[in-house]
Amino acid sequence: MTKVDPYLHAVLLLHGAGKEVTKESIVKVVHASGAAVDEARAKVLADAIKDVNFEDLLKNVAMAAAAPAAAPAAAAGGEAKKEEKKEDEGKKDEQAAAGLASLFG
């Protein structure tokens, strides 16, 4: 299982709750989770995300996640069409062979 950074979770949790994302709030959330707190890391993260528009970021992530999920479905549909074509071609070949066989009785 992939370990996810508790500091990033704290930022998303705070944003989702409509709270201000500050070093202090990140520290409180990480501490409440039971994880070890690194205040320097919380400060760097709070400063780094100060001007981030989370709504746009989350929309872009959702769209990026949806695109690969749609691609296999489209590919599966394309494969089904290829299989149908192969079956149709196989039936045509059988019909042609039967027609030729009837000529030579």
MOPAC internal coordinates of N, CA, C and O (Angstrom, degrees):
PM7 1SCF
backbone

  N    0.0000 0     0.00 0     0.00 0    0    0    0
  C    1.4493 1     0.00 0     0.00 0    1    0    0
  C    1.5247 1   108.38 1     0.00 0    2    1    0
  O    1.2310 1   120.68 1   -43.49 1    3    2    1
  N    1.2968 1   116.31 1   136.51 1    3    2    1
  C    1.4486 1   121.99 1  -179.39 1    5    3    2
  C    1.5224 1   109.89 1   -78.07 1    6    5    3
  O    1.2310 1   121.29 1   -47.13 1    7    6    5
  N    1.3073 1   115.13 1   132.87 1    7    6    5
  C    1.4677 1   119.88 1   178.56 1    9    7    6
  C    1.5282 1   108.34 1   -85.44 1   10    9    7
  O    1.2310 1   120.85 1   -48.39 1   11   10    9
  N    1.3187 1   115.98 1   131.61 1   11   10    9
  C    1.4611 1   121.36 1  -179.53 1   13   11   10
  C    1.5171 1   108.61 1  -105.94 1   14   13   11
  O    1.2310 1   120.80 1   -39.98 1   15   14   13
  N    1.3008 1   116.08 1   140.02 1   15   14   13
  C    1.4517 1   122.83 1  -176.05 1   17   15   14
  C    1.5299 1   111.99 1   -63.41 1   18   17   15
  O    1.2310 1   119.78 1   -57.56 1   19   18   17
  N    1.3269 1   118.03 1   122.44 1   19   18   17
  C    1.4727 1   119.84 1  -179.12 1   21   19   18
  C    1.5264 1   112.67 1   -66.27 1   22   21   19
  O    1.2310 1   119.93 1   156.12 1   23   22   21
  N    1.3189 1   117.74 1   -23.88 1   23   22   21
  C    1.4597 1   120.32 1   179.27 1   25   23   22
  C    1.5297 1   110.31 1   -69.97 1   26   25   23
  O    1.2310 1   120.46 1   140.66 1   27   26   25
  N    1.3269 1   116.73 1   -39.34 1   27   26   25
  C    1.4621 1   119.68 1   177.36 1   29   27   26
  C    1.5236 1   110.71 1   -68.33 1   30   29   27
  O    1.2310 1   120.99 1   142.10 1   31   30   29
  N    1.3268 1   115.72 1   -37.90 1   31   30   29
  C    1.4612 1   119.22 1   175.04 1   33   31   30
  C    1.5251 1   110.49 1   -60.96 1   34   33   31
  O    1.2310 1   120.82 1   138.51 1   35   34   33
  N    1.3075 1   116.04 1   -41.49 1   35   34   33
  C    1.4648 1   120.16 1  -179.88 1   37   35   34
  C    1.5281 1   110.51 1   -60.88 1   38   37   35
  O    1.2310 1   120.53 1   137.24 1   39   38   37
  N    1.3164 1   116.59 1   -42.76 1   39   38   37
  C    1.4701 1   120.76 1   179.73 1   41   39   38
  C    1.5266 1   110.11 1   -62.57 1   42   41   39
  O    1.2310 1   120.33 1   133.27 1   43   42   41
  N    1.3316 1   116.97 1   -46.73 1   43   42   41
  C    1.4614 1   119.94 1  -179.60 1   45   43   42
  C    1.5233 1   111.49 1   -65.46 1   46   45   43
  O    1.2310 1   120.41 1   140.93 1   47   46   45
  N    1.3125 1   116.83 1   -39.07 1   47   46   45
  C    1.4589 1   121.02 1   178.06 1   49   47   46
  C    1.5283 1   111.04 1   -62.67 1   50   49   47
  O    1.2310 1   120.90 1   133.48 1   51   50   49
  N    1.3237 1   115.89 1   -46.52 1   51   50   49
  C    1.4580 1   120.06 1   179.60 1   53   51   50
  C    1.5240 1   111.12 1   -63.05 1   54   53   51
  O    1.2310 1   120.64 1   135.90 1   55   54   53
  N    1.3138 1   116.38 1   -44.10 1   55   54   53
  C    1.4638 1   120.09 1   178.94 1   57   55   54
  C    1.5260 1   110.50 1   -61.82 1   58   57   55
  O    1.2310 1   120.65 1   133.72 1   59   58   57
  N    1.3318 1   116.37 1   -46.28 1   59   58   57
  C    1.4612 1   121.06 1  -179.57 1   61   59   58
  C    1.5199 1   112.92 1   -62.24 1   62   61   59
  O    1.2310 1   120.63 1   149.24 1   63   62   61
  N    1.3225 1   116.41 1   -30.76 1   63   62   61
  C    1.4625 1   121.01 1   179.54 1   65   63   62
  C    1.5250 1   111.75 1   -85.01 1   66   65   63
  O    1.2310 1   120.44 1   177.14 1   67   66   65
  N    1.3316 1   116.77 1    -2.86 1   67   66   65
  C    1.4621 1   119.97 1   179.61 1   69   67   66
  C    1.5205 1   113.08 1    77.36 1   70   69   67
  O    1.2310 1   120.49 1  -160.84 1   71   70   69
  N    1.3154 1   116.67 1    19.16 1   71   70   69
  C    1.4685 1   121.17 1  -179.70 1   73   71   70
  C    1.5270 1   110.25 1   -94.15 1   74   73   71
  O    1.2310 1   121.05 1   -23.28 1   75   74   73
  N    1.3096 1   115.60 1   156.72 1   75   74   73
  C    1.4547 1   120.75 1   176.79 1   77   75   74
  C    1.5281 1   108.78 1   -71.96 1   78   77   75
  O    1.2310 1   120.90 1   -44.88 1   79   78   77
  N    1.3330 1   115.88 1   135.12 1   79   78   77
  C    1.4603 1   120.74 1   179.96 1   81   79   78
  C    1.5278 1   108.20 1   -93.30 1   82   81   79
  O    1.2310 1   121.08 1   -75.98 1   83   82   81
  N    1.3220 1   115.53 1   104.02 1   83   82   81
  C    1.4590 1   122.21 1   179.42 1   85   83   82
  C    1.5237 1   108.58 1  -126.74 1   86   85   83
  O    1.2310 1   121.28 1    -9.99 1   87   86   85
  N    1.3107 1   115.16 1   170.01 1   87   86   85
  C    1.4659 1   119.61 1   176.97 1   89   87   86
  C    1.5190 1   109.94 1   -57.23 1   90   89   87
  O    1.2310 1   120.56 1   134.94 1   91   90   89
  N    1.3185 1   116.54 1   -45.06 1   91   90   89
  C    1.4614 1   121.37 1  -177.05 1   93   91   90
  C    1.5301 1   111.58 1   -63.89 1   94   93   91
  O    1.2310 1   120.60 1   137.49 1   95   94   93
  N    1.3304 1   116.46 1   -42.51 1   95   94   93
  C    1.4679 1   119.07 1  -178.71 1   97   95   94
  C    1.5353 1   110.69 1   -69.03 1   98   97   95
  O    1.2310 1   120.21 1   142.45 1   99   98   97
  N    1.3216 1   117.21 1   -37.55 1   99   98   97
  C    1.4672 1   120.77 1   176.95 1  101   99   98
  C    1.5318 1   109.68 1   -62.69 1  102  101   99
  O    1.2310 1   120.69 1   134.53 1  103  102  101
  N    1.3381 1   116.29 1   -45.47 1  103  102  101
  C    1.4625 1   121.05 1   179.52 1  105  103  102
  C    1.5261 1   110.30 1   -59.15 1  106  105  103
  O    1.2310 1   120.09 1   136.63 1  107  106  105
  N    1.3342 1   117.43 1   -43.37 1  107  106  105
  C    1.4718 1   120.98 1  -179.31 1  109  107  106
  C    1.5292 1   111.38 1   -61.94 1  110  109  107
  O    1.2310 1   120.72 1   135.89 1  111  110  109
  N    1.3344 1   116.23 1   -44.11 1  111  110  109
  C    1.4656 1   119.81 1  -178.23 1  113  111  110
  C    1.5264 1   110.57 1   -67.32 1  114  113  111
  O    1.2310 1   120.42 1   135.15 1  115  114  113
  N    1.3224 1   116.80 1   -44.85 1  115  114  113
  C    1.4705 1   119.94 1  -179.84 1  117  115  114
  C    1.5238 1   109.96 1   -63.48 1  118  117  115
  O    1.2310 1   120.45 1   137.33 1  119  118  117
  N    1.3198 1   116.74 1   -42.67 1  119  118  117
  C    1.4688 1   120.81 1   178.10 1  121  119  118
  C    1.5288 1   110.93 1   -62.20 1  122  121  119
  O    1.2310 1   120.41 1   137.76 1  123  122  121
  N    1.3333 1   116.82 1   -42.24 1  123  122  121
  C    1.4672 1   121.23 1   179.97 1  125  123  122
  C    1.5298 1   111.55 1   -64.31 1  126  125  123
  O    1.2310 1   120.58 1   153.07 1  127  126  125
  N    1.3290 1   116.49 1   -26.93 1  127  126  125
  C    1.4693 1   119.72 1   179.55 1  129  127  126
  C    1.5220 1   112.34 1   -76.42 1  130  129  127
  O    1.2310 1   120.95 1   166.34 1  131  130  129
  N    1.3367 1   115.79 1   -13.66 1  131  130  129
  C    1.4611 1   119.62 1  -179.24 1  133  131  130
  C    1.5081 1   113.51 1    92.76 1  134  133  131
  O    1.2310 1   120.04 1  -179.32 1  135  134  133
  N    1.3272 1   117.53 1     0.68 1  135  134  133
  C    1.4623 1   121.03 1   178.91 1  137  135  134
  C    1.5220 1   109.54 1   -83.12 1  138  137  135
  O    1.2310 1   121.12 1   -22.44 1  139  138  137
  N    1.3228 1   115.46 1   157.56 1  139  138  137
  C    1.4624 1   120.72 1   176.72 1  141  139  138
  C    1.5214 1   109.03 1   -67.47 1  142  141  139
  O    1.2310 1   120.76 1   -41.58 1  143  142  141
  N    1.3155 1   116.15 1   138.42 1  143  142  141
  C    1.4651 1   121.31 1  -175.97 1  145  143  142
  C    1.5243 1   110.30 1  -101.13 1  146  145  143
  O    1.2310 1   121.41 1   -48.78 1  147  146  145
  N    1.3369 1   114.92 1   131.22 1  147  146  145
  C    1.4590 1   122.37 1   174.24 1  149  147  146
  C    1.5296 1   105.98 1  -118.54 1  150  149  147
  O    1.2310 1   120.52 1   -78.43 1  151  150  149
  N    1.3259 1   116.61 1   101.57 1  151  150  149
  C    1.4693 1   120.37 1  -174.59 1  153  151  150
  C    1.5191 1   112.27 1   -63.70 1  154  153  151
  O    1.2310 1   119.95 1   146.65 1  155  154  153
  N    1.3228 1   117.70 1   -33.35 1  155  154  153
  C    1.4637 1   120.22 1   178.68 1  157  155  154
  C    1.5298 1   110.26 1   -64.16 1  158  157  155
  O    1.2310 1   120.94 1   139.12 1  159  158  157
  N    1.3120 1   115.80 1   -40.88 1  159  158  157
  C    1.4617 1   120.21 1   178.94 1  161  159  158
  C    1.5240 1   110.59 1   -65.72 1  162  161  159
  O    1.2310 1   120.32 1   139.72 1  163  162  161
  N    1.3101 1   117.00 1   -40.28 1  163  162  161
  C    1.4632 1   121.55 1   178.13 1  165  163  162
  C    1.5239 1   110.64 1   -63.45 1  166  165  163
  O    1.2310 1   120.27 1   140.48 1  167  166  165
  N    1.3318 1   117.09 1   -39.52 1  167  166  165
  C    1.4668 1   121.22 1   179.23 1  169  167  166
  C    1.5278 1   110.80 1   -65.93 1  170  169  167
  O    1.2310 1   120.35 1   135.14 1  171  170  169
  N    1.3216 1   116.93 1   -44.86 1  171  170  169
  C    1.4623 1   121.00 1  -179.81 1  173  171  170
  C    1.5316 1   110.18 1   -61.93 1  174  173  171
  O    1.2310 1   120.63 1   136.53 1  175  174  173
  N    1.3205 1   116.40 1   -43.47 1  175  174  173
  C    1.4689 1   120.26 1  -179.77 1  177  175  174
  C    1.5266 1   111.10 1   -66.08 1  178  177  175
  O    1.2310 1   120.06 1   136.20 1  179  178  177
  N    1.3173 1   117.50 1   -43.80 1  179  178  177
  C    1.4684 1   121.03 1   179.41 1  181  179  178
  C    1.5285 1   110.41 1   -61.06 1  182  181  179
  O    1.2310 1   120.26 1   138.89 1  183  182  181
  N    1.3248 1   117.12 1   -41.11 1  183  182  181
  C    1.4688 1   120.52 1   178.08 1  185  183  182
  C    1.5269 1   111.15 1   -67.98 1  186  185  183
  O    1.2310 1   120.30 1   142.32 1  187  186  185
  N    1.3314 1   117.03 1   -37.68 1  187  186  185
  C    1.4640 1   121.38 1  -176.57 1  189  187  186
  C    1.5236 1   112.24 1   -68.45 1  190  189  187
  O    1.2310 1   120.19 1   148.29 1  191  190  189
  N    1.3251 1   117.24 1   -31.71 1  191  190  189
  C    1.4669 1   119.37 1  -175.77 1  193  191  190
  C    1.5245 1   113.00 1  -100.24 1  194  193  191
  O    1.2310 1   120.77 1  -172.71 1  195  194  193
  N    1.3058 1   116.13 1     7.29 1  195  194  193
  C    1.4682 1   121.14 1  -175.78 1  197  195  194
  C    1.5292 1   112.59 1   -51.96 1  198  197  195
  O    1.2310 1   119.73 1   137.49 1  199  198  197
  N    1.3261 1   118.12 1   -42.51 1  199  198  197
  C    1.4645 1   121.44 1  -175.17 1  201  199  198
  C    1.5267 1   113.23 1  -106.79 1  202  201  199
  O    1.2310 1   120.00 1  -162.44 1  203  202  201
  N    1.3217 1   117.60 1    17.56 1  203  202  201
  C    1.4563 1   121.30 1  -178.61 1  205  203  202
  C    1.5295 1   109.77 1   -81.89 1  206  205  203
  O    1.2310 1   120.77 1   -46.83 1  207  206  205
  N    1.3302 1   116.13 1   133.17 1  207  206  205
  C    1.4589 1   121.95 1   175.23 1  209  207  206
  C    1.5341 1   106.56 1   -91.96 1  210  209  207
  O    1.2310 1   120.54 1   -79.86 1  211  210  209
  N    1.3243 1   116.58 1   100.14 1  211  210  209
  C    1.4537 1   121.34 1  -174.57 1  213  211  210
  C    1.5204 1   112.91 1   -66.31 1  214  213  211
  O    1.2310 1   120.05 1   147.58 1  215  214  213
  N    1.3057 1   117.51 1   -32.42 1  215  214  213
  C    1.4670 1   119.72 1  -179.77 1  217  215  214
  C    1.5267 1   110.16 1   -61.96 1  218  217  215
  O    1.2310 1   119.99 1   132.17 1  219  218  217
  N    1.3341 1   117.62 1   -47.83 1  219  218  217
  C    1.4616 1   121.29 1   178.14 1  221  219  218
  C    1.5248 1   110.86 1   -65.10 1  222  221  219
  O    1.2310 1   120.76 1   138.06 1  223  222  221
  N    1.3153 1   116.15 1   -41.94 1  223  222  221
  C    1.4606 1   120.86 1  -179.85 1  225  223  222
  C    1.5246 1   111.15 1   -60.50 1  226  225  223
  O    1.2310 1   120.45 1   133.25 1  227  226  225
  N    1.3157 1   116.75 1   -46.75 1  227  226  225
  C    1.4623 1   120.52 1  -178.77 1  229  227  226
  C    1.5249 1   111.69 1   -68.43 1  230  229  227
  O    1.2310 1   119.71 1   145.63 1  231  230  229
  N    1.3363 1   118.16 1   -34.37 1  231  230  229
  C    1.4618 1   120.63 1   175.77 1  233  231  230
  C    1.5234 1   110.36 1   -64.46 1  234  233  231
  O    1.2310 1   120.39 1   136.19 1  235  234  233
  N    1.3376 1   116.85 1   -43.81 1  235  234  233
  C    1.4618 1   121.11 1   179.72 1  237  235  234
  C    1.5184 1   111.21 1   -64.10 1  238  237  235
  O    1.2310 1   120.40 1   140.32 1  239  238  237
  N    1.3106 1   116.84 1   -39.68 1  239  238  237
  C    1.4654 1   120.38 1   178.97 1  241  239  238
  C    1.5214 1   109.84 1   -65.94 1  242  241  239
  O    1.2310 1   120.19 1   137.96 1  243  242  241
  N    1.3189 1   117.25 1   -42.04 1  243  242  241
  C    1.4622 1   121.21 1   179.64 1  245  243  242
  C    1.5249 1   110.59 1   -63.57 1  246  245  243
  O    1.2310 1   120.13 1   138.90 1  247  246  245
  N    1.3317 1   117.36 1   -41.10 1  247  246  245
  C    1.4605 1   120.48 1   179.54 1  249  247  246
  C    1.5224 1   110.59 1   -68.68 1  250  249  247
  O    1.2310 1   120.12 1   140.49 1  251  250  249
  N    1.3199 1   117.38 1   -39.51 1  251  250  249
  C    1.4610 1   120.90 1   179.43 1  253  251  250
  C    1.5194 1   110.67 1   -66.31 1  254  253  251
  O    1.2310 1   120.20 1   144.18 1  255  254  253
  N    1.3096 1   117.22 1   -35.82 1  255  254  253
  C    1.4643 1   120.81 1   179.12 1  257  255  254
  C    1.5207 1   111.02 1   -72.58 1  258  257  255
  O    1.2310 1   119.85 1   146.94 1  259  258  257
  N    1.3156 1   117.89 1   -33.06 1  259  258  257
  C    1.4585 1   121.52 1  -178.47 1  261  259  258
  C    1.5245 1   111.73 1   -74.48 1  262  261  259
  O    1.2310 1   119.73 1   147.14 1  263  262  261
  N    1.3176 1   118.12 1   -32.86 1  263  262  261
  C    1.4607 1   121.17 1  -176.76 1  265  263  262
  C    1.5252 1   112.33 1   -62.23 1  266  265  263
  O    1.2310 1   118.72 1   129.80 1  267  266  265
  N    1.3298 1   120.05 1   -50.20 1  267  266  265
  C    1.4631 1   118.45 1   178.76 1  269  267  266
  C    1.5252 1   112.56 1   -65.24 1  270  269  267
  O    1.2310 1   120.02 1   150.04 1  271  270  269
  N    1.3101 1   117.56 1   -29.96 1  271  270  269
  C    1.4598 1   120.32 1   179.29 1  273  271  270
  C    1.5192 1   110.61 1   -68.70 1  274  273  271
  O    1.2310 1   120.04 1   146.42 1  275  274  273
  N    1.3152 1   117.53 1   -33.58 1  275  274  273
  C    1.4580 1   121.33 1   179.86 1  277  275  274
  C    1.5258 1   111.08 1   -76.50 1  278  277  275
  O    1.2310 1   119.62 1   150.61 1  279  278  277
  N    1.3164 1   118.33 1   -29.39 1  279  278  277
  C    1.4559 1   121.92 1  -177.38 1  281  279  278
  C    1.5276 1   112.78 1   -61.78 1  282  281  279
  O    1.2310 1   118.35 1   133.49 1  283  282  281
  N    1.3364 1   120.75 1   -46.51 1  283  282  281
  C    1.4672 1   118.79 1   178.35 1  285  283  282
  C    1.5220 1   112.83 1   -62.86 1  286  285  283
  O    1.2310 1   120.16 1   145.17 1  287  286  285
  N    1.3166 1   117.30 1   -34.83 1  287  286  285
  C    1.4596 1   119.81 1   178.64 1  289  287  286
  C    1.5236 1   110.01 1   -64.76 1  290  289  287
  O    1.2310 1   120.49 1   138.18 1  291  290  289
  N    1.3132 1   116.66 1   -41.82 1  291  290  289
  C    1.4556 1   120.31 1   178.30 1  293  291  290
  C    1.5221 1   110.05 1   -66.87 1  294  293  291
  O    1.2310 1   120.43 1   139.74 1  295  294  293
  N    1.3215 1   116.79 1   -40.26 1  295  294  293
  C    1.4581 1   120.81 1   178.98 1  297  295  294
  C    1.5220 1   109.97 1   -64.77 1  298  297  295
  O    1.2310 1   120.18 1   140.24 1  299  298  297
  N    1.3142 1   117.26 1   -39.76 1  299  298  297
  C    1.4601 1   120.55 1   178.96 1  301  299  298
  C    1.5209 1   110.10 1   -63.10 1  302  301  299
  O    1.2310 1   120.41 1   140.31 1  303  302  301
  N    1.3192 1   116.83 1   -39.69 1  303  302  301
  C    1.4569 1   120.32 1   177.31 1  305  303  302
  C    1.5080 1   111.05 1   -63.90 1  306  305  303
  O    1.2310 1   119.99 1   140.40 1  307  306  305
  N    1.3166 1   117.62 1   -39.60 1  307  306  305
  C    1.4573 1   122.44 1   178.03 1  309  307  306
  C    1.5153 1   111.28 1   -65.70 1  310  309  307
  O    1.2310 1   120.26 1   141.40 1  311  310  309
  N    1.3322 1   117.10 1   -38.60 1  311  310  309
  C    1.4594 1   120.60 1   178.62 1  313  311  310
  C    1.5141 1   110.80 1   -66.96 1  314  313  311
  O    1.2310 1   120.61 1   141.99 1  315  314  313
  N    1.3241 1   116.45 1   -38.01 1  315  314  313
  C    1.4605 1   119.97 1   178.64 1  317  315  314
  C    1.5299 1   109.99 1   -62.86 1  318  317  315
  O    1.2310 1   120.46 1   139.53 1  319  318  317
  N    1.3249 1   116.72 1   -40.47 1  319  318  317
  C    1.4621 1   120.39 1   178.61 1  321  319  318
  C    1.5193 1   110.43 1   -64.59 1  322  321  319
  O    1.2310 1   120.33 1   139.96 1  323  322  321
  N    1.3581 1   116.98 1   -40.04 1  323  322  321
  C    1.4631 1   120.59 1   178.69 1  325  323  322
  C    1.5156 1   110.07 1   -62.95 1  326  325  323
  O    1.2310 1   120.61 1   138.61 1  327  326  325
  N    1.3550 1   116.44 1   -41.39 1  327  326  325
  C    1.4557 1   119.73 1   179.24 1  329  327  326
  C    1.5272 1   110.73 1   -64.46 1  330  329  327
  O    1.2310 1   120.48 1   140.30 1  331  330  329
  N    1.3413 1   116.69 1   -39.70 1  331  330  329
  C    1.4619 1   120.35 1   178.06 1  333  331  330
  C    1.5183 1   110.11 1   -62.41 1  334  333  331
  O    1.2310 1   120.32 1   137.90 1  335  334  333
  N    1.3330 1   117.00 1   -42.10 1  335  334  333
  C    1.4567 1   120.51 1   179.26 1  337  335  334
  C    1.5186 1   110.56 1   -63.04 1  338  337  335
  O    1.2310 1   120.44 1   138.10 1  339  338  337
  N    1.3344 1   116.77 1   -41.90 1  339  338  337
  C    1.4651 1   120.30 1   179.18 1  341  339  338
  C    1.5184 1   110.38 1   -62.58 1  342  341  339
  O    1.2310 1   120.40 1   138.12 1  343  342  341
  N    1.3395 1   116.84 1   -41.88 1  343  342  341
  C    1.4635 1   120.64 1   178.68 1  345  343  342
  C    1.5224 1   110.52 1   -63.78 1  346  345  343
  O    1.2310 1   120.64 1   136.93 1  347  346  345
  N    1.3455 1   116.38 1   -43.07 1  347  346  345
  C    1.4650 1   120.27 1   179.07 1  349  347  346
  C    1.5178 1   110.74 1   -62.60 1  350  349  347
  O    1.2310 1   120.58 1   137.28 1  351  350  349
  N    1.3388 1   116.50 1   -42.72 1  351  350  349
  C    1.4548 1   120.44 1   179.15 1  353  351  350
  C    1.5233 1   110.18 1   -65.01 1  354  353  351
  O    1.2310 1   120.35 1   141.28 1  355  354  353
  N    1.3221 1   116.93 1   -38.72 1  355  354  353
  C    1.4685 1   120.66 1   178.49 1  357  355  354
  C    1.5181 1   110.97 1   -63.73 1  358  357  355
  O    1.2310 1   120.27 1   139.26 1  359  358  357
  N    1.3272 1   117.09 1   -40.74 1  359  358  357
  C    1.4698 1   120.87 1   178.62 1  361  359  358
  C    1.5252 1   110.09 1   -66.14 1  362  361  359
  O    1.2310 1   120.60 1   139.54 1  363  362  361
  N    1.3177 1   116.45 1   -40.46 1  363  362  361
  C    1.4664 1   119.78 1   179.01 1  365  363  362
  C    1.5230 1   110.35 1   -63.36 1  366  365  363
  O    1.2310 1   120.80 1   138.85 1  367  366  365
  N    1.3381 1   116.07 1   -41.15 1  367  366  365
  C    1.4636 1   120.05 1   179.03 1  369  367  366
  C    1.5220 1   110.49 1   -63.13 1  370  369  367
  O    1.2310 1   120.44 1   138.86 1  371  370  369
  N    1.3461 1   116.77 1   -41.14 1  371  370  369
  C    1.4674 1   120.64 1   178.84 1  373  371  370
  C    1.5314 1   110.60 1   -64.83 1  374  373  371
  O    1.2310 1   120.63 1   138.16 1  375  374  373
  N    1.3256 1   116.39 1   -41.84 1  375  374  373
  C    1.4616 1   120.29 1   179.84 1  377  375  374
  C    1.5237 1   110.39 1   -64.91 1  378  377  375
  O    1.2310 1   120.71 1   138.85 1  379  378  377
  N    1.3250 1   116.25 1   -41.15 1  379  378  377
  C    1.4575 1   119.83 1   179.43 1  381  379  378
  C    1.5200 1   110.46 1   -65.02 1  382  381  379
  O    1.2310 1   120.33 1   138.48 1  383  382  381
  N    1.3219 1   116.98 1   -41.52 1  383  382  381
  C    1.4646 1   120.58 1   178.80 1  385  383  382
  C    1.5184 1   110.84 1   -64.61 1  386  385  383
  O    1.2310 1   120.54 1   139.60 1  387  386  385
  N    1.3333 1   116.57 1   -40.40 1  387  386  385
  C    1.4659 1   120.22 1   178.39 1  389  387  386
  C    1.5277 1   110.18 1   -64.27 1  390  389  387
  O    1.2310 1   120.83 1   140.70 1  391  390  389
  N    1.3183 1   116.03 1   -39.30 1  391  390  389
  C    1.4671 1   119.85 1   178.84 1  393  391  390
  C    1.5173 1   111.64 1   -64.85 1  394  393  391
  O    1.2310 1   120.26 1   138.67 1  395  394  393
  N    1.3205 1   117.11 1   -41.33 1  395  394  393
  C    1.4452 1   120.94 1   178.43 1  397  395  394
  C    1.5289 1   110.76 1   -67.03 1  398  397  395
  O    1.2310 1   120.96 1   140.23 1  399  398  397
  N    1.3248 1   115.77 1   -39.77 1  399  398  397
  C    1.4657 1   119.90 1   179.82 1  401  399  398
  C    1.5168 1   111.00 1   -62.88 1  402  401  399
  O    1.2310 1   120.84 1   144.27 1  403  402  401
  N    1.3313 1   116.00 1   -35.73 1  403  402  401
  C    1.4625 1   118.37 1  -179.47 1  405  403  402
  C    1.5165 1   111.97 1   -68.98 1  406  405  403
  O    1.2310 1   120.21 1   153.93 1  407  406  405
  N    1.3308 1   117.21 1   -26.07 1  407  406  405
  C    1.4517 1   120.54 1   177.62 1  409  407  406
  C    1.5357 1   111.46 1   -66.37 1  410  409  407
  O    1.2310 1   121.46 1   144.14 1  411  410  409
  N    1.3359 1   114.82 1   -35.86 1  411  410  409
  C    1.4536 1   119.05 1  -175.33 1  413  411  410
  C    1.5101 1   111.62 1  -100.71 1  414  413  411
  O    1.2310 1   120.19 1  -173.37 1  415  414  413
  N    1.3260 1   117.24 1     6.63 1  415  414  413
  C    1.4414 1   127.40 1   172.63 1  417  415  414
  C    1.4323 1   117.21 1    40.66 1  418  417  415
  O    1.2310 1   120.10 1   180.00 1  419  418  417

